[in-house]
Amino acid sequence: MMRNSEIIARITWTRQDIRQLLEDNDLDSTDEAVDRFLERLDLRRFEEACIEDGWERLSWALPR
């Protein structure tokens, strides 16, 4: 972690991540299959869920 940076973490999801997910589950992983996956994915809800999960994980680090 860069101590002088305001950013402590950044997560970037790529088309390759989707392709790998499909491959790992023995599914079609062509560009067209990735496109179909992304068309079905509610990106706004996905982003919100990732943020909610991040807050939960940060709270785990609070002193108890």
C-alpha positions as a printed Julia matrix, in Angstrom:
64×3 Matrix{Float64}:
   0.0     0.0     0.0
   1.24    3.47   -0.82
   1.08    5.39    2.44
   0.96    8.82    0.8
  -1.98    7.97   -1.42
  -5.6     8.65   -0.52
  -6.58    5.51   -2.41
  -6.2     2.35   -0.34
  -7.75   -0.16   -2.75
  -9.05   -0.32   -6.29
 -10.71   -3.27   -7.95
 -11.09   -3.48  -11.71
 -13.12   -6.2   -13.42
 -12.34   -6.94  -17.05
 -13.83   -8.9   -19.93
 -11.01  -11.39  -19.36
 -12.32  -11.95  -15.82
 -15.74  -12.8   -17.27
 -14.14  -15.06  -19.86
 -12.22  -16.86  -17.1
 -15.38  -17.23  -15.01
 -17.16  -18.81  -17.95
 -14.23  -21.12  -18.69
 -13.93  -22.15  -15.03
 -17.58  -23.19  -15.15
 -17.2   -25.12  -18.42
 -19.31  -22.58  -20.33
 -18.89  -20.96  -23.72
 -16.27  -18.23  -23.29
 -16.26  -16.66  -26.75
 -16.5   -12.9   -27.17
 -20.18  -13.36  -27.98
 -20.74  -15.3   -24.75
 -19.0   -12.57  -22.76
 -21.23   -9.99  -24.49
 -24.36  -11.99  -23.57
 -23.18  -12.32  -19.97
 -22.62   -8.56  -19.71
 -26.0    -7.82  -21.29
 -27.7    -9.88  -18.54
 -25.62   -8.43  -15.7
 -27.13   -5.48  -13.85
 -23.9    -3.48  -13.68
 -25.31   -0.86  -11.33
 -26.44   -3.5    -8.82
 -23.13   -5.35   -9.22
 -21.22   -2.16   -8.4
 -23.46   -1.41   -5.41
 -23.03   -4.96   -4.09
 -19.24   -4.69   -4.41
 -19.3    -1.42   -2.46
 -21.53   -2.9     0.25
 -19.2    -5.88    0.55
 -16.22   -3.55    0.82
 -17.8    -1.63    3.68
 -18.57   -4.88    5.48
 -14.98   -6.05    5.08
 -13.64   -2.72    6.32
 -15.82   -3.02    9.41
 -14.14   -6.34   10.18
 -10.93   -4.37   10.79
 -12.48   -2.17   13.48
 -11.06   -2.64   16.96
 -13.25   -4.87   19.11
